[in-house]
């Protein structure tokens, strides 16, 4: 009994181990996993080892159509230890100037100088693709936009599709100014390494690479245009994990920036057609077209598989159209507020021209074209390059030439040309009647106008209506502006103009006029679709107000040229009036000679007088009291007749009409001398007199006559 009990205990333990062994083995082969991390592509009860071991699904990048692809050795995942040999990041680093934006420039410039990077060990190989133009590379360029300080949004000048699927050049920006890029800091080309006596190139000595810092940018003028290329990396190769983009032009300038699938690049249009001296500050494009090289690259890791970089050739279209019968219209900066002026009389003397080689006046816009570099780039060195700070130090500016003599400043307080800056001016009617006035386009930008600019001029009378609308005084307001003909003469005004009038002179842009080949910047965005359409748009609806001025034509008050309301103020005017005395209280005979004689008479005198008052040409209202110098014939009764010459004052508040009408009712008071004759006895002779009369005065300030320096009188010629 005692021997059987241990044996049974051992048998139970063995049986338990046997039963538990099958369950423990699967637990060791299948580790526990979180149900929430199960692969969506595998069944819920599948083995976890199969789900975790499956590689992620990836679409391989395709570099078809590229100009060049650089591949690293298989398994290369870091920087090589040797710095000799290997392809360059750029086709020729000894000629390319480079600027780096929005990323650390030090590792990029160090690798370009021969420092340690993925391909510096010489194991990378470059595979050349199609050296010519490729559709894949050309598709990278999506649009060309223009930005100026006066444009709220960039303007597309190329990139929209026509009905045939072709991209069109909407506007030619050659007439605009160029933005300055002098403040941009760029790395100069890489110097050739020194060679050992055996002839083999020696390893370049280690050097320090300093980050390039930009200077202070110049404030751009209003017409400075900046062209921006909108690009998109090919979709077929977008799965590659690139870190940098390098864009190189045909002139030896490069721009490096972080890799993005869609990106923009500022460029400078070189109107002269030549590259000039490269400086790396901005890429160059040409009116006749060209090309860029766009390279996506990495420095220390392959992007896709063993691909280090890929280069595409991108065609830049011509920015001018000299082939088609209806080419793209030229963009032109908007006139400034003082560029459009209305003037009467002879043309003012132009300022003397500057001598050849002299500098332009301070503040004058620079003509279009590339700016000359501030300093010539240093020549390549045979030894180690100098520190970057010394390389970027600007050279001293050349001495400035003597400034040309400038025309004397025009006195703004005197009548003369006035800008169409939406203000108000005063003038006498005579120059408008004779057609001696004109509108002129002035300013430095006018000399860039190599093609006709269409404007529309309107002159309306606003104080009278016809059919509920202002009266248009110009039959044809088309104005085609060229550098040799930048004036619009206002025709003589006869119909619907009586001198005492309120006029509004307006100038509109006319971008859809078939006679114009230039579009102002502010109109380009609105009329782009109409210019590309085969159906003509409505020219009147496309017009935009550019300048205007309200003209107050003032009889007997305005000058022969325009003057502002502030300069004109209220003026003195003189006119003839006929006073008729309704009742008169008059004192004659001096009291120290004899007793005063008081004469009371009704409807007994009539005369003529020269009235002088102060007139407000804007309110069209005179001062309520006018001074008079005149005389009248008076019937004194008992056969006596008096001839009285006087100086007095009288009211000017009109009771009929307005403007030049001076018919009024009131009192006339004055002092004078009176000669009294007598039919029944001897003449009483010359005696002093003072009088106060209730009068009705009938007068009219003739609107067609001006008294500014040449006094004359006439009759009212109104309707």
C-alpha positions, 0 to 999 in steps of 0.5 A: 500500500505504501509502495503503490501510493508513490507510483500512482503520484508519479503517474498522475504527474506524468499524465498532467505533463502529457496533457499540458504539452500540446497547449504550451507549444502553440503559445510559444509559436504565436506571440500575443498581439493587440487586436487593434493593430491587426492588418486590414489586409489579413483575415482576423484569425490569421497568423500574426507573424505573416502580417508583421513580416509583410513589407509595405505596398509601395509604388516605385518611382519612375524617372522616365523622360529625365535628363540624368539620374545618379545612382549610388552603390547598392546598400549605400545608406550614409556618407562615404569616408573619401572625398575624391571623385564622384559626380557633382550636384551641379553640372559644372560647379566651377561655373555655377553661382548658387543661392540657397533659400529656406534651408541650411546652406552649409551642408549643401555648399560643403558637398558642392566644394568636395566635402563628404556626401553620399557620392563623394567616394566615387561609387555613384554612376550617372545615367544619361537620358534623353538630352533633348526636349521631353514632354515630361520635363516640359510639363513641370512648368505649369504657369508664369505669374507676375507680381508688382507692389500695386497688384493685390494678387499675382497675374498669370501671363502664361499657362492658361490653356486655349481651345486647342489645349495649347498654353498661351502667352496672355501678356508680354511684361517687357515694358515693366521695371525690374525688381532689384535682387542685389540684397540676395547673398550667393555662393561663388563658383567652386575653385579647382583643387590644387594638384600634387606634383605627380599630377593627380588632384590632391584632396582639398584642404578642409575649409569652413563654410559660413552661412550666406546672409542676405542684405537689406532689400531695396524698396521696389518701385510701383512698376517693378515686376517680379516673374515667378515660375509655378512648377510641379514635380512629375507625378511618376517620380513623386514617390521618391523621398528627395530632400532638396531641389536645385534649379539651374538656368543656362547662364550659370545661376542656381537656386536651391530650396527644400523639395516640394511637389509644387514649388515656385521660383522667381526669375528675371527677364533679361530684355537685352537677350544676353545673360550678362555676368552671372551672380547667382542672385536670381535665375535669368529667362529671355524674351525668346525662350530658353530652358532650365534644369530642375534637379531633385537630390539628397546628400546622405541617403538615397531617395528611392532605391539607390537613386541619389538625384534626378534631373529634368530639362524644362523648356521656358516659352518665349515671353514675346510673340513676334509670329502671330498676327494678334500677339499678346498685349504688352503690360504697362504700369498705371499712370500716377496721379500726377502723370495725367494733366489738363492744360491750356495755352502753349506747351511748357518748356521741357527740362534739358536733357542729361548729358551722355553718361550722367545719372538720372534725377534722384527718385526717377524710375529706372528703364526696363532691363537687368540691373548691372551687378554691384561688383564684378565676381572675383576670378577663380582662385588656384588656392583655397577660397577665401572665407565667405564673408570676404567673398560677399563684401561689396566693392566700393561704389563708383563715383556718381556723375554730375546730375543734370540741370533740372527745370525750375519748379512750377509755382503751384499758386499760379495757374497752370497744368493741373493733374486729373487727381479727382479734384476740382479746378477753376478757369475762365470760359474763353480757353474752352470756347477757343479750344486752347486746352488739352490733356497730356500724359507726362512722366518717365514711364511714357518713354517706355511706350513702344506700342499704342495705348488706348484711352477714352476721354469724356467731357460732360456738363453736370449742372444741366441734364438732358434726358436725365443724364449729363450732357456729353460735349465730346463727339469722339473721345478716343485717345491713342497715346504714343511716345511722340503723341501724348496729347489729347486736344479738347475741341472748341466748345460751342454747343451746350456750353454757355460759359457759366458751367460745371464740367467733368473731365474723365479719362478711362482706360480702354483695354479692349480697343482694337487700336491699342496694343498695351494693357495697364496692369490694373486692367489685365486681370479683368480683361484676360479672358476677353483678350483670349476669346475669339468673340470680341468683348464690350469695350465700354464695359471693360473701361476703367476710370483712370483720372478725372477733374471737375472744372468750374467755368466761371465768367469774369472770374477765372484765369486763362489757365486752370487753378485749384480751388484753394489757389483761386478762392473767391474772386473779385468780379466787375459788371455793369448794372442799371439801378432804378430808384423806386423811392429816394431820400436825398440830402443836398446843399451843405449845411455850412452853406445854407439850409439843407434841402431834403428831396423826396421823390418816387420813380424819379431816377435811373442810372448806370453803374459799375458794380464790384463784388466778391464771387465764390465760383464753387457755391456760385454765390456772391457776397451780399453787398457790392460796391458801385461807382456810377451815376444817374439822372434825377427829376427833382421837381419844379423844373429841376434835373440833377445829374448825380455821380456817386460811390455807394454800396448795394445788395447783390442777392439775386431775385431772378436766376443764378450764376451770372444774374445780378438782378436784385431788389434792395437799398442803395446808399451813397455819397457824391456830387450832383449838378442841378439844372433849373428850367425856370431859373438859374442853375443851382450848380454843383453841390454835395449830396448823400442819398438812400434809395430803394432800388431795383437793379438789373444786371448780368455778369456776362459769362463769355467774357473774362476780366483777368488782366484784360477787362472787357464787357459783353452781354449774356449769351445763355439760353 
